[in-house]
């Protein structure tokens, strides 16, 4: 999920050179505020059940 957001940030906000660090911070803060206000969500296609099958060693089943 973090990689997806960094990719979106790169395409939407960091697509040009910025000469000053303060300008970069301000641009990122404005982009972040906008993303949070519109409640961006990720549509996960990979379910927990699928993960347990494909990544069995990483998702162990706990038996009571």
C-alpha positions in Angstrom: 0.0 0.0 0.0 2.9 2.4 0.8 4.4 1.6 -2.6 1.2 2.5 -4.3 0.9 5.8 -2.5 4.6 6.7 -3.3 3.9 5.9 -6.9 0.8 8.2 -6.9 2.8 10.9 -5.1 5.6 10.6 -7.7 3.1 11.0 -10.6 0.9 13.6 -9.2 3.2 15.8 -7.2 6.9 15.1 -7.9 6.7 15.2 -11.7 8.9 18.4 -11.8 12.1 19.7 -10.2 11.7 21.9 -7.1 14.6 24.1 -6.3 13.8 24.6 -2.6 13.3 22.1 0.2 10.5 24.2 1.7 8.6 24.3 -1.6 8.9 20.5 -1.8 7.6 20.1 1.8 4.7 22.5 1.1 3.8 20.6 -2.2 3.8 17.2 -0.4 1.7 18.6 2.5 -0.9 20.0 0.1 -1.0 16.7 -1.9 -1.3 14.7 1.3 -4.1 16.9 2.6 -6.0 16.5 -0.7 -5.5 12.7 -0.7 -6.8 12.5 2.9 -9.8 14.7 2.2 -11.1 12.5 -0.7 -10.6 9.3 1.3 -8.5 7.4 -1.3 -8.9 3.7 -0.9 -7.1 0.7 -2.3 -9.2 -2.0 -4.0 -7.4 -5.2 -2.8 -7.7 -8.1 -5.3 -5.6 -10.4 -3.2 -7.7 -11.9 -0.3 -6.5 -13.3 2.9 -7.6 -16.8 1.7 -5.6 -16.4 -1.5 -2.6 -15.2 0.6 -2.8 -18.3 2.8 -2.7 -20.5 -0.3 0.1 -18.7 -2.2 2.1 -17.6 0.8 1.5 -20.5 3.1 4.8 -20.2 5.0 4.2 -16.5 5.8 0.5 -16.9 6.9 0.5 -19.9 9.2 -2.8 -21.3 10.4 -3.2 -21.2 14.2 -5.1 -24.1 15.7 -6.7 -23.7 19.1 
